[in-house]
Amino acid sequence: QVQLVESGGGLVQAGGSLNLSCVASGRSFSVYAMGWFRQAPGKEREFVAGIHWSGVSTRYSDSVKGRFTISRDNAKNTVYLQMNSLKPEDTAVYYCAADRTAFSAAVPITRYVYAYWGQGTQVTVSS
Protein backbone atom coordinates (compact mmCIF):
# COMPACT_ATOMS: atom_id res chain seq x y z
CA GLN A 1 0.00 0.00 0.00
CA VAL A 2 1.07 3.59 -0.55
CA GLN A 3 -0.10 6.83 0.97
CA LEU A 4 0.05 10.15 -0.85
CA VAL A 5 -0.42 13.50 0.83
CA GLU A 6 -0.70 16.70 -1.21
CA SER A 7 -0.15 20.22 0.04
CA GLY A 8 0.40 23.71 -1.31
CA GLY A 9 -3.01 24.56 -2.69
CA GLY A 10 -4.77 27.83 -1.99
CA LEU A 11 -6.30 30.98 -3.39
CA VAL A 12 -4.29 33.03 -5.87
CA GLN A 13 -5.00 35.80 -8.35
CA ALA A 14 -4.81 35.19 -12.07
CA GLY A 15 -1.21 35.38 -13.24
CA GLY A 16 0.09 34.16 -9.91
CA SER A 17 1.96 31.00 -8.96
CA LEU A 18 1.61 28.05 -6.63
CA ASN A 19 3.85 25.07 -5.93
CA LEU A 20 2.11 21.83 -5.01
CA SER A 21 3.89 19.02 -3.19
CA CYS A 22 3.00 15.37 -2.79
CA VAL A 23 4.80 13.19 -0.26
CA ALA A 24 4.64 9.42 -0.67
CA SER A 25 5.05 6.75 1.95
CA GLY A 26 4.50 3.02 2.26
CA ARG A 27 6.44 1.64 -0.72
CA SER A 28 9.45 2.36 -2.82
CA PHE A 29 8.72 5.72 -4.43
CA SER A 30 11.60 5.95 -6.86
CA VAL A 31 10.52 3.10 -9.14
CA TYR A 32 7.06 4.44 -10.01
CA ALA A 33 5.90 7.11 -12.41
CA MET A 34 3.92 9.87 -10.73
CA GLY A 35 1.18 12.07 -12.07
CA TRP A 36 -0.88 15.11 -11.24
CA PHE A 37 -4.56 15.25 -12.14
CA ARG A 38 -7.27 17.79 -11.48
CA GLN A 39 -11.02 17.82 -11.22
CA ALA A 40 -13.24 20.87 -11.48
CA PRO A 41 -16.86 20.82 -10.27
CA GLY A 42 -19.07 18.93 -12.69
CA LYS A 43 -16.15 17.79 -14.82
CA GLU A 44 -14.17 14.60 -15.27
CA ARG A 45 -10.81 14.17 -13.57
CA GLU A 46 -8.18 15.09 -16.15
CA PHE A 47 -4.49 14.51 -16.58
CA VAL A 48 -2.28 17.53 -15.93
CA ALA A 49 1.32 16.30 -15.81
CA GLY A 50 3.34 13.14 -15.33
CA ILE A 51 6.95 12.23 -14.67
CA HIS A 52 8.90 9.08 -15.43
CA TRP A 53 10.07 7.00 -12.48
CA SER A 54 13.66 8.06 -13.23
CA GLY A 55 12.73 11.69 -13.73
CA VAL A 56 14.21 11.79 -17.23
CA SER A 57 10.97 12.50 -19.05
CA THR A 58 7.75 14.38 -18.45
CA ARG A 59 4.40 14.85 -20.14
CA TYR A 60 1.88 17.67 -19.92
CA SER A 61 -1.61 18.36 -21.06
CA ASP A 62 -1.86 20.98 -23.77
CA SER A 63 -3.73 23.30 -21.43
CA VAL A 64 -0.81 23.61 -18.99
CA LYS A 65 2.21 23.11 -21.24
CA GLY A 66 4.66 25.96 -20.85
CA ARG A 67 3.09 27.12 -17.57
CA PHE A 68 3.39 24.09 -15.25
CA THR A 69 6.47 22.06 -14.38
CA ILE A 70 6.48 18.66 -12.72
CA SER A 71 9.56 17.42 -10.88
CA ARG A 72 10.49 14.84 -8.31
CA ASP A 73 13.00 14.34 -5.53
CA ASN A 74 13.34 10.60 -4.96
CA ALA A 75 15.49 11.14 -1.88
CA LYS A 76 12.54 12.96 -0.28
CA ASN A 77 9.80 10.74 -1.75
CA THR A 78 8.22 13.90 -3.10
CA VAL A 79 6.78 15.04 -6.40
CA TYR A 80 6.14 18.72 -7.14
CA LEU A 81 3.98 20.72 -9.48
CA GLN A 82 5.12 24.28 -10.04
CA MET A 83 2.23 26.26 -11.50
CA ASN A 84 2.90 29.66 -13.06
CA SER A 85 0.72 32.12 -14.97
CA LEU A 86 -2.35 30.66 -13.37
CA LYS A 87 -5.73 31.20 -14.99
CA PRO A 88 -9.25 31.01 -13.54
CA GLU A 89 -9.82 27.85 -15.59
CA ASP A 90 -7.05 26.15 -13.58
CA THR A 91 -9.37 26.19 -10.58
CA ALA A 92 -9.88 22.59 -9.42
CA VAL A 93 -8.97 20.01 -6.83
CA TYR A 94 -5.51 18.73 -7.69
CA TYR A 95 -4.59 15.11 -7.01
CA CYS A 96 -1.28 13.33 -7.17
CA ALA A 97 -1.21 9.69 -8.16
CA ALA A 98 1.25 6.78 -8.36
CA ASP A 99 1.56 4.34 -11.25
CA ARG A 100 0.46 0.79 -10.47
CA THR A 101 3.49 -0.68 -12.27
CA ALA A 102 7.16 -0.30 -11.37
CA PHE A 103 9.66 0.78 -13.99
CA SER A 104 7.07 1.73 -16.59
CA ALA A 105 8.73 2.50 -19.91
CA ALA A 106 6.58 5.55 -20.59
CA VAL A 107 4.82 8.21 -18.55
CA PRO A 108 1.17 7.18 -18.32
CA ILE A 109 -1.49 9.79 -18.94
CA THR A 110 -4.58 7.64 -18.40
CA ARG A 111 -6.05 7.86 -14.91
CA TYR A 112 -6.84 4.14 -14.78
CA VAL A 113 -3.15 3.27 -14.90
CA TYR A 114 -2.63 5.04 -11.60
CA ALA A 115 -3.41 2.84 -8.61
CA TYR A 116 -2.90 5.18 -5.68
CA TRP A 117 -4.29 8.66 -5.09
CA GLY A 118 -3.95 11.42 -2.59
CA GLN A 119 -6.86 13.22 -0.97
CA GLY A 120 -6.47 16.29 -3.16
CA THR A 121 -5.68 19.93 -2.58
CA GLN A 122 -7.89 22.81 -3.68
CA VAL A 123 -6.51 25.42 -6.07
CA THR A 124 -8.65 28.49 -6.68
CA VAL A 125 -7.62 31.18 -9.15
CA SER A 126 -9.55 34.44 -9.01
CA SER A 127 -9.90 36.75 -12.00
Solvent accessible surface area in square Angstrom, and as a share of the most:
residue,aa,sasa,rsa
1,Q,155,0.69
2,V,13,0.07
3,Q,87,0.39
4,L,10,0.05
5,V,89,0.51
6,E,7,0.03
7,S,61,0.39
8,G,37,0.36
9,G,29,0.28
10,G,29,0.28
11,L,134,0.67
12,V,26,0.15
13,Q,139,0.62
14,A,50,0.38
15,G,56,0.54
16,G,21,0.20
17,S,57,0.37
18,L,33,0.16
19,N,74,0.38
20,L,0,0.00
21,S,26,0.17
22,C,0,0.00
23,V,75,0.43
24,A,5,0.04
25,S,55,0.36
26,G,60,0.57
27,R,56,0.20
28,S,64,0.42
29,F,9,0.04
30,S,41,0.26
31,V,29,0.16
32,Y,32,0.12
33,A,1,0.00
34,M,2,0.01
35,G,0,0.00
36,W,0,0.00
37,F,2,0.01
38,R,16,0.06
39,Q,58,0.26
40,A,23,0.18
41,P,124,0.78
42,G,91,0.88
43,K,140,0.60
44,E,137,0.61
45,R,49,0.18
46,E,79,0.35
47,F,28,0.12
48,V,1,0.00
49,A,0,0.00
50,G,0,0.00
51,I,6,0.03
52,H,21,0.09
53,W,72,0.25
54,S,45,0.29
55,G,30,0.29
56,V,122,0.70
57,S,48,0.31
58,T,55,0.32
59,R,111,0.40
60,Y,48,0.18
61,S,26,0.17
62,D,127,0.66
63,S,61,0.40
64,V,0,0.00
65,K,120,0.51
66,G,83,0.80
67,R,34,0.12
68,F,6,0.02
69,T,72,0.42
70,I,5,0.03
71,S,49,0.31
72,R,34,0.12
73,D,45,0.23
74,N,53,0.27
75,A,102,0.79
76,K,133,0.56
77,N,53,0.27
78,T,8,0.05
79,V,0,0.00
80,Y,58,0.22
81,L,0,0.00
82,Q,60,0.27
83,M,0,0.00
84,N,61,0.31
85,S,58,0.38
86,L,2,0.01
87,K,83,0.35
88,P,55,0.35
89,E,122,0.55
90,D,1,0.00
91,T,38,0.22
92,A,1,0.01
93,V,42,0.24
94,Y,0,0.00
95,Y,32,0.12
96,C,0,0.00
97,A,0,0.00
98,A,2,0.02
99,D,0,0.00
100,R,136,0.50
101,T,72,0.42
102,A,37,0.28
103,F,118,0.49
104,S,22,0.14
105,A,102,0.79
106,A,67,0.52
107,V,6,0.03
108,P,19,0.12
109,I,74,0.38
110,T,66,0.39
111,R,74,0.27
112,Y,156,0.59
113,V,53,0.31
114,Y,5,0.02
115,A,37,0.28
116,Y,54,0.21
117,W,73,0.25
118,G,10,0.09
119,Q,113,0.50
120,G,12,0.12
121,T,18,0.11
122,Q,86,0.38
123,V,0,0.00
124,T,47,0.27
125,V,7,0.04
126,S,42,0.27
127,S,131,0.84
